[in-house]
Amino acid sequence: MSPAWQMVASTDPALVARWWAGLPEANVILPTGRVFDVLDVPARAGMVALARMERSGLRPGPVAISAGDRAHFFVRTRGAPDDESEWWSCHLDCEPEEVADVTGLRWHCRDSYVIAPPSRSAGGAAARWLRDPGRELPDGVPLLEVLADACEEAG
């Protein structure tokens, strides 16, 4: 609820609970690259990919549809590998070299964030969970091929 949200953000459960009680309509902003990363694709491509993953036995972790019509696949963070080429900084629109040519696919990792359910867009659309946020976080790399294919097909 503040333009300076990054300066006042907190992970303190008691403080966040007080804020939430005072402003229950506030959006939820989750920083990526610490505990989890997010593979972000257009909602239509995400729905196609999710169905394929489940048919093939590939287990997605938590999945949300954002208020901005994007599908967010929550995956384990890549961590902080010794080899810097194994980690890339998102700066809000993360596209690793391996998937940079896939239109619509973003990898939110270090230095990025996503808006999570039950957040709302300026137009009033609400984000929602498609797969429970309590699910185990998978490795994102195996999901990439399915998501990239779905993005290519969706155009």
BADREN-52720 format. One record per residue: x negated, z negated, y of N, C-alpha, C in turn; residue in one letter. Coordinates in steps of 0.001 Angstrom, whole numbers. Layout:
! residues N
{{X; Z; Y}; {X; Z; Y}; {X; Z; Y}; "A"} ...
This chain:
! residues 155
{{-820; 0; -1195}; {0; 0; 0}; {-857; 0; 1249}; "M"} {{-2155; 216; 1054}; {-3076; 196; 2187}; {-3976; 1417; 2145}; "S"} {{-4243; 2041; 3311}; {-5183; 3155; 3320}; {-6595; 2712; 2939}; "P"} {{-6860; 1425; 3019}; {-8179; 889; 2672}; {-8145; 222; 1289}; "A"} {{-7300; 757; 387}; {-7107; 122; -913}; {-8408; -83; -1678}; "W"} {{-9372; 827; -1555}; {-10620; 692; -2291}; {-11420; -525; -1842}; "Q"} {{-11245; -924; -591}; {-11971; -2078; -73}; {-11340; -3393; -515}; "M"} {{-10049; -3397; -799}; {-9362; -4636; -1145}; {-8938; -4685; -2609}; "V"} {{-9230; -3664; -3384}; {-8835; -3631; -4791}; {-9435; -4813; -5544}; "A"} {{-8748; -5211; -6607}; {-9215; -6359; -7375}; {-8863; -6206; -8851}; "S"} {{-9635; -6860; -9699}; {-9316; -6972; -11120}; {-8943; -8408; -11471}; "T"} {{-8841; -9268; -10480}; {-8467; -10666; -10697}; {-6974; -10720; -11045}; "D"} {{-6616; -11106; -12281}; {-5214; -11096; -12699}; {-4294; -11941; -11814}; "P"} {{-4767; -13084; -11356}; {-3917; -13943; -10517}; {-3646; -13284; -9162}; "A"} {{-4669; -12704; -8563}; {-4505; -12036; -7279}; {-3600; -10811; -7411}; "L"} {{-3820; -10007; -8439}; {-2996; -8819; -8655}; {-1540; -9234; -8907}; "V"} {{-1312; -10302; -9636}; {60; -10790; -9885}; {730; -11198; -8577}; "A"} {{-10; -11863; -7691}; {560; -12236; -6382}; {905; -10995; -5568}; "R"} {{-1; -10026; -5545}; {276; -8787; -4813}; {1503; -8087; -5383}; "W"} {{1562; -7997; -6710}; {2672; -7296; -7368}; {3988; -8000; -7065}; "W"} {{3996; -9325; -7059}; {5219; -10080; -6745}; {5655; -9816; -5306}; "A"} {{4703; -9680; -4407}; {5029; -9434; -3003}; {5379; -7985; -2701}; "G"} {{4833; -7049; -3477}; {5066; -5612; -3252}; {5310; -4903; -4594}; "L"} {{6432; -5172; -5244}; {6667; -4589; -6572}; {6784; -3066; -6560}; "P"} {{6971; -2466; -5397}; {7064; -1005; -5301}; {5696; -336; -5124}; "E"} {{4648; -1124; -5053}; {3299; -572; -4855}; {2872; 258; -6064}; "A"} {{2095; 1294; -5808}; {1567; 2115; -6887}; {402; 1414; -7569}; "N"} {{179; 1791; -8826}; {-914; 1247; -9624}; {-2035; 2281; -9644}; "V"} {{-3203; 1894; -9178}; {-4367; 2775; -9147}; {-5403; 2192; -10102}; "I"} {{-5822; 3003; -11075}; {-6779; 2549; -12076}; {-8101; 3292; -11917}; "L"} {{-9197; 2559; -11691}; {-10511; 3213; -11604}; {-10954; 3664; -12996}; "P"} {{-11506; 4845; -13070}; {-11978; 5370; -14352}; {-13494; 5236; -14442}; "T"} {{-13992; 5371; -15672}; {-15432; 5345; -15889}; {-16004; 3974; -16142}; "G"} {{-15148; 2980; -16249}; {-15634; 1622; -16554}; {-15264; 1264; -17985}; "R"} {{-13979; 1235; -18285}; {-13487; 954; -19628}; {-12950; 2234; -20261}; "V"} {{-12365; 3070; -19451}; {-11765; 4308; -19948}; {-12010; 5453; -18974}; "F"} {{-11899; 6662; -19514}; {-11886; 7893; -18737}; {-10496; 8487; -18921}; "D"} {{-10171; 9510; -18153}; {-8885; 10183; -18297}; {-9107; 11688; -18300}; "V"} {{-8575; 12342; -19332}; {-8527; 13794; -19376}; {-7188; 14177; -18768}; "L"} {{-7220; 14977; -17734}; {-6069; 15250; -16883}; {-5762; 16750; -16935}; "D"} {{-4548; 17094; -17369}; {-4138; 18500; -17483}; {-2733; 18659; -16915}; "V"} {{-2323; 19901; -16606}; {-933; 20102; -16188}; {25; 19565; -17259}; "P"} {{1135; 19008; -16830}; {2075; 18359; -17758}; {2499; 19281; -18890}; "A"} {{2798; 20536; -18579}; {3253; 21472; -19620}; {2179; 21652; -20687}; "R"} {{935; 21825; -20272}; {-166; 21957; -21228}; {-357; 20654; -22009}; "A"} {{-192; 19531; -21340}; {-327; 18234; -22006}; {702; 18024; -23101}; "G"} {{1928; 18453; -22864}; {2981; 18303; -23875}; {2680; 19174; -25095}; "M"} {{2212; 20395; -24852}; {1837; 21289; -25957}; {682; 20675; -26740}; "V"} {{-337; 20206; -26039}; {-1505; 19615; -26686}; {-1132; 18359; -27469}; "A"} {{-287; 17524; -26903}; {125; 16290; -27578}; {819; 16605; -28899}; "L"} {{1713; 17582; -28892}; {2405; 17971; -30130}; {1400; 18491; -31168}; "A"} {{442; 19286; -30731}; {-576; 19813; -31659}; {-1437; 18702; -32236}; "R"} {{-1825; 17761; -31372}; {-2657; 16652; -31840}; {-1931; 15875; -32927}; "M"} {{-686; 15585; -32694}; {54; 14776; -33654}; {312; 15537; -34955}; "E"} {{550; 16846; -34869}; {745; 17648; -36095}; {-538; 17718; -36909}; "R"} {{-1684; 17764; -36240}; {-2959; 17909; -36937}; {-3547; 16574; -37385}; "S"} {{-2936; 15478; -36993}; {-3457; 14166; -37369}; {-4469; 13608; -36379}; "G"} {{-4746; 14337; -35314}; {-5633; 13838; -34261}; {-4854; 12808; -33458}; "L"} {{-5374; 11607; -33382}; {-4626; 10509; -32760}; {-4990; 10338; -31290}; "R"} {{-4089; 10730; -30389}; {-4353; 10482; -28970}; {-4184; 9001; -28670}; "P"} {{-4819; 8557; -27649}; {-4623; 7187; -27191}; {-3424; 7144; -26269}; "G"} {{-3452; 6278; -25287}; {-2357; 6238; -24308}; {-2262; 7569; -23565}; "P"} {{-1039; 8008; -23318}; {-800; 9253; -22586}; {304; 8990; -21572}; "V"} {{93; 9428; -20344}; {1093; 9254; -19289}; {1352; 10598; -18609}; "A"} {{2548; 10731; -18078}; {2872; 11848; -17194}; {2859; 11260; -15785}; "I"} {{2037; 11831; -14924}; {1939; 11309; -13562}; {3136; 11761; -12741}; "S"} {{3310; 11127; -11614}; {4384; 11509; -10694}; {4089; 12877; -10084}; "A"} {{2860; 13356; -10227}; {2476; 14658; -9702}; {2498; 15755; -10745}; "G"} {{3210; 15558; -11854}; {3380; 16549; -12910}; {2067; 16899; -13608}; "D"} {{1283; 15872; -13919}; {52; 16020; -14677}; {139; 15101; -15889}; "R"} {{-481; 15493; -16995}; {-573; 14643; -18177}; {-1944; 13985; -18182}; "A"} {{-1961; 12677; -18389}; {-3201; 11902; -18407}; {-3427; 11349; -19809}; "H"} {{-4513; 11767; -20437}; {-4902; 11293; -21757}; {-6023; 10278; -21554}; "F"} {{-5754; 9015; -21850}; {-6718; 7940; -21668}; {-7646; 7901; -22885}; "F"} {{-8959; 7916; -22633}; {-9962; 7935; -23691}; {-11064; 6930; -23364}; "V"} {{-11874; 6600; -24387}; {-13013; 5704; -24135}; {-13928; 6339; -23115}; "R"} {{-14496; 5508; -22275}; {-15457; 6016; -21295}; {-16704; 6508; -22006}; "T"} {{-17383; 7427; -21362}; {-18640; 7938; -21911}; {-19749; 6912; -21753}; "R"} {{-19483; 5852; -21012}; {-20481; 4803; -20836}; {-21575; 5214; -19885}; "G"} {{-22755; 4657; -20099}; {-23912; 4972; -19251}; {-25073; 5384; -20143}; "A"} {{-25015; 6599; -20684}; {-26091; 7023; -21592}; {-27436; 7112; -20886}; "P"} {{-28502; 6996; -21681}; {-29854; 7110; -21134}; {-30092; 8494; -20545}; "D"} {{-29548; 9505; -21185}; {-29718; 10874; -20726}; {-28630; 11190; -19706}; "D"} {{-29008; 11313; -18446}; {-28040; 11527; -17364}; {-27220; 12795; -17566}; "E"} {{-27734; 13774; -18323}; {-26975; 15006; -18543}; {-25755; 14753; -19418}; "S"} {{-25694; 13598; -20088}; {-24534; 13268; -20897}; {-23433; 12603; -20058}; "E"} {{-23688; 12387; -18799}; {-22699; 11757; -17933}; {-22651; 12507; -16624}; "W"} {{-21494; 12734; -16135}; {-21324; 13453; -14884}; {-20444; 12621; -13977}; "W"} {{-20618; 12729; -12715}; {-19820; 11977; -11753}; {-18649; 12827; -11292}; "S"} {{-17467; 12277; -11363}; {-16252; 13036; -11073}; {-16064; 13346; -9604}; "C"} {{-16159; 12338; -8785}; {-15794; 12468; -7382}; {-14416; 13101; -7252}; "H"} {{-13465; 12553; -7995}; {-12035; 12862; -7977}; {-11635; 14099; -8755}; "L"} {{-12493; 15028; -9008}; {-12110; 16226; -9741}; {-13229; 16561; -10710}; "D"} {{-13256; 15831; -11808}; {-14389; 15906; -12714}; {-14212; 17020; -13726}; "C"} {{-15176; 17913; -13773}; {-15148; 18985; -14755}; {-16544; 19139; -15341}; "E"} {{-16770; 18563; -16530}; {-18079; 18720; -17154}; {-18393; 20203; -17369}; "P"} {{-19667; 20534; -17449}; {-20068; 21928; -17601}; {-19379; 22594; -18782}; "E"} {{-19201; 21861; -19878}; {-18634; 22443; -21087}; {-17193; 22918; -20890}; "E"} {{-16454; 22339; -19932}; {-15057; 22705; -19733}; {-14776; 23163; -18308}; "V"} {{-15837; 23400; -17532}; {-15648; 23742; -16126}; {-14856; 25022; -15929}; "A"} {{-14914; 25925; -16904}; {-14218; 27189; -16744}; {-12772; 27135; -17242}; "D"} {{-12287; 25977; -17650}; {-10910; 25827; -18104}; {-10045; 25417; -16917}; "V"} {{-9211; 26324; -16475}; {-8355; 26070; -15322}; {-7410; 24912; -15607}; "T"} {{-7380; 23964; -14699}; {-6432; 22868; -14790}; {-6919; 21635; -15517}; "G"} {{-8055; 21691; -16183}; {-8564; 20543; -16932}; {-9541; 19762; -16073}; "L"} {{-9276; 18468; -15921}; {-10157; 17579; -15156}; {-10535; 16397; -16047}; "R"} {{-11743; 15916; -15886}; {-12187; 14730; -16622}; {-12480; 13678; -15570}; "W"} {{-11631; 12674; -15465}; {-11844; 11577; -14517}; {-12727; 10544; -15197}; "H"} {{-13902; 10349; -14631}; {-14830; 9371; -15180}; {-15373; 8531; -14036}; "C"} {{-16659; 8278; -14028}; {-17267; 7439; -13001}; {-16920; 7966; -11607}; "R"} {{-16599; 7053; -10700}; {-16290; 7361; -9297}; {-14964; 8085; -9107}; "D"} {{-14040; 7920; -10024}; {-12728; 8542; -9884}; {-11653; 7497; -10170}; "S"} {{-10411; 7927; -10133}; {-9281; 7045; -10411}; {-8067; 7888; -10751}; "Y"} {{-7070; 7226; -11332}; {-5776; 7867; -11583}; {-4675; 6916; -11136}; "V"} {{-3545; 7495; -10822}; {-2348; 6719; -10491}; {-1580; 6547; -11791}; "I"} {{-1238; 5311; -12134}; {-623; 5020; -13427}; {843; 4603; -13281}; "A"} {{1606; 4711; -14378}; {2988; 4227; -14362}; {3036; 2751; -13993}; "P"} {{4034; 2332; -13281}; {5268; 3011; -12875}; {5202; 3613; -11474}; "P"} {{4020; 4026; -11032}; {3836; 4553; -9679}; {4777; 5721; -9393}; "S"} {{5045; 5917; -8098}; {5937; 6993; -7650}; {5217; 7897; -6662}; "R"} {{5610; 9165; -6685}; {5074; 10113; -5710}; {5813; 9926; -4393}; "S"} {{5345; 10580; -3357}; {6013; 10506; -2059}; {7443; 11023; -2152}; "A"} {{7693; 11955; -3084}; {9038; 12497; -3281}; {9932; 11614; -4141}; "G"} {{9376; 10524; -4684}; {10170; 9582; -5463}; {10077; 9730; -6969}; "G"} {{9374; 10758; -7471}; {9229; 10933; -8917}; {8349; 9818; -9477}; "A"} {{8752; 9265; -10611}; {8014; 8156; -11211}; {7135; 8619; -12364}; "A"} {{5926; 8082; -12423}; {5049; 8306; -13571}; {5622; 7504; -14743}; "A"} {{5359; 8000; -15960}; {5872; 7297; -17138}; {4909; 7453; -18312}; "R"} {{4955; 6492; -19215}; {4119; 6547; -20410}; {4803; 7398; -21473}; "W"} {{4039; 8307; -22090}; {4522; 9065; -23245}; {4057; 8409; -24538}; "L"} {{2873; 7819; -24500}; {2318; 7067; -25625}; {1838; 5740; -25059}; "R"} {{2204; 4688; -25720}; {1990; 3304; -25298}; {566; 3039; -24809}; "D"} {{437; 2336; -23658}; {-907; 2021; -23159}; {-1652; 1012; -24027}; "P"} {{-990; 421; -25015}; {-1660; -511; -25911}; {-2396; 166; -27054}; "G"} {{-2313; 1487; -27137}; {-2991; 2218; -28213}; {-4507; 2147; -28054}; "R"} {{-5200; 2280; -29170}; {-6659; 2318; -29141}; {-7126; 3555; -28390}; "E"} {{-8191; 3403; -27619}; {-8745; 4519; -26866}; {-9614; 5384; -27772}; "L"} {{-9283; 6668; -27902}; {-10111; 7547; -28727}; {-11304; 8085; -27942}; "P"} {{-12237; 8700; -28657}; {-13311; 9461; -28027}; {-12662; 10701; -27419}; "D"} {{-13001; 11044; -26193}; {-12379; 12181; -25521}; {-12853; 13538; -25996}; "G"} {{-14058; 13612; -26532}; {-14620; 14905; -26895}; {-13755; 15638; -27930}; "V"} {{-13269; 14984; -28996}; {-12425; 15709; -29948}; {-11104; 16211; -29342}; "P"} {{-10637; 15583; -28277}; {-9390; 16030; -27645}; {-9607; 17255; -26761}; "L"} {{-10846; 17470; -26318}; {-11130; 18537; -25362}; {-10702; 19922; -25837}; "L"} {{-10992; 20259; -27076}; {-10673; 21608; -27558}; {-9170; 21851; -27530}; "E"} {{-8399; 20872; -27984}; {-6943; 21021; -27993}; {-6407; 21132; -26569}; "V"} {{-6910; 20290; -25671}; {-6455; 20328; -24282}; {-6869; 21637; -23591}; "L"} {{-8094; 22075; -23832}; {-8571; 23317; -23228}; {-7736; 24501; -23707}; "A"} {{-7454; 24555; -25021}; {-6624; 25642; -25545}; {-5238; 25636; -24910}; "D"} {{-4652; 24461; -24793}; {-3304; 24359; -24203}; {-3326; 24780; -22728}; "A"} {{-4383; 24428; -22018}; {-4491; 24841; -20602}; {-4626; 26355; -20489}; "C"} {{-5452; 26938; -21344}; {-5632; 28400; -21312}; {-4314; 29115; -21593}; "E"} {{-3566; 28625; -22571}; {-2283; 29248; -22908}; {-1250; 29074; -21806}; "E"} {{-1295; 27936; -21133}; {-322; 27667; -20062}; {-656; 28457; -18798}; "A"} {{-1881; 28956; -18728}; {-2271; 29744; -17561}; {-2633; 28878; -16411}; "G"} 
